[in-house]
Amino acid sequence: MSVGDQTIVASALPAIAGALGDVERVSWLIIGFLIASTIAAPVYGYLGDVFGRRRLLFLALLIFMIGAICCAFAPTMNLLIASRILQGLGGGGLMSMSQALLAEVIPPRERGRYQGYTATVFVVASAIGPVLGALLTVQFGWHAVFYINMPVGVLAFLLAFRITNRRGGRDADWAFDYPGLIYFVGFIVPLLLALEQVRRFDTQGAITIVALVCAAGLSLTLLIRQERRTASPLLPIGLMQQTAIWNSQMLIVCHGAMMTALLAFLPLYLRVTGIGTVQDVGITLLIFSFFIAVSSIIVGWMVTFTGRTMIYPAMGMAGTALIFIWIAFYAAQLNIHGIYVVMALLAIAMGPVMTVSQVTIQAVAGRKLLGAAAGSIQLARTVGAVFGTAIFGTILFATLAINDPVAAPMFGRILSLGPEALSAMSEARRTAIMGEIITGFRYAFLLLAGIAGISCILASFNPVRRI
C-alpha cells in the first residue's frame, strides 16, 4: 500500500494540477509524503518495540486510510498536501512494521527467503503504480487513486487480525524521547529539501541548499548527543555504531541511490537517444522489475539453505559496476532489444543487496530491537533514493551546462518534442548536441558504477558472513 501509493499518485499529478491549480506546488504531493513517511518509519519502529508491533501496524493502517479519504475529498491544493503528509505518517509505519513483524515470527536463518518475497512486493508495487494510476485517472478521475486504498486497506485490516499479538518490551523507566524526535525532524526535513533542490540543479538556489545542509548538520549533531545520553533513545546509536549494522545500512543507501537514479533517468536516456518509444520504456522497466524480483527470491532461498550472506551482494555489486561502465560507453549503440538484455543482467546483479542487508541488520539487532532495525532500513532506503536522483541529475546537467550551455535547454526540448526538436539545426550541430547529451549521461552512469564499487567493498568487509 505504502510503496504503491508513492508511484500511483505520480500519474495523477497533471490531472490534480489541472483541477485544483497551484501547478508550481503539485510536487509537494510527493515530497510531503516522502518526508512524512521517512520521519514516521523510525518512530513506529521505536514505539513498536515498546508497545507491540501489531498494535502499531493497526495504527499505521488507520492513519494511512484516513489520510487517503482526506486526499480524495480535499477541495484545495493546501488541504490535499496536508492530507498527503498525514497519509505519509501512516505509510512510514506500514513499511517499518511489516518488516519488523515478518522478522518477529520468522527465525533468522529463514528470513532470507521471506525477505525475497517482500522485495518482490516492493518492486511489483513500484512498477504497477504508475500504470494503475494512469488507468484510474483516465477512467474515473484523479480522486480514484485515493479511493483505491479503501478496499485494499480493509483487506489489510482483516489480514492483520490474523497476526499473533505479542507484547512489547517496555522498561519501567521508559520515557518517550521528545528531544530526539525534534532533532530528528530537524535533520530529515532540511536534508531531504536540500537534496530535492540539488536534484533540480537550480544554481540560484545554492544559498538555500547551503543553509538547509547547515541546519541538517546542526540538528544531526544535537541528535547524536541526545541519543547518547538518554535512557530510551529514538535511534539506538549504540546499535547503529556496530560495523555490521552501519555497513549494511550504507549498502542500502547505495542500492537505493543506484536503483532510483536508474529508474528515474533511464527512460529519459532512451527517449533522448531515440533508442525506444514510450511503450519500449514501459517494457524495459517491467523486465527490470521482473528480474530483480526473481534475483531477490533466489538469493533469499540460497541464504536460507547455505547460511551465507554477504558473498551474494559482493559478487552482485562487482557485476553491477562492470555493467554500468559498459552502459556508460556502449549503451547508445544498442537497439531496444539489447537494452532489454542489459537491464535483465543489471537487475539480476542488483537483486541480492536488499534481501541480504535486511536479514543482516535484523539478525544483529535481535528481537527486542526489530522495530528500530526496520525503521533504520526504511530511513536508509529513502535517503539513498533521494540522494541518487539528486547526484545523477547534478552530474548530468552540470556536464551539459559546462560543455555547451545550449545543450541543457535543448535536452528538455528533445524530451518534449522528440528528435525532431533538432530538425532546424545543421547536421554538424545536431551531432554535437547529441554527443554532449550522451557524454553527460556517460559521466552519470560512471558515477553509478563508482557507487556499485563502493557497495562491493562494503559487502566484502561486512563481518557477518553467515546467519
Buried (B, 14 or more C-beta within 10 A) or exposed (E): BBBBBBBBBBBBBEBBBEBBEBEEBBBBBBBBBBBBBBBBBBBBBBBBBBBBBBBBBBBBBBBBBBBBBBBBEBEEBEBBBBBBBBBBBBBBBBBBBBBBBBBBEBEBBBBBBBBBBBBBEBBBBBBBBBBBBBBBBEEEBBBBBBBBBEEBBEEBBEEBEEBEEBEBBEEEEEEEBEBBBBBBBBBBBBBBBBBBBBBEBEEEBEEBBEEBBEBBEBBBEBBBEBBEEBEBBBBBBEBBEBEBBBBBBBBBBBBBBBBBBBBBBBBBBBBBBEBBEEEBBBBBBBBBBBBBBBBBBBBBBBBBEBEBBBBBBBBBBBBBBBBBBBBBEEBBEBEBEEBBEBBBBBBBBBBBBBBBBBBBBBBBBEEEBBBBBBBBBBBBBBBBBBBBBBBBBBBBBBBBBEBBEBBBEBBEEBEEEBEEBBEEBEEEEBEBBBBBBBBBBBBBBBBBBBBBBBBBEBBBEBEBEEB
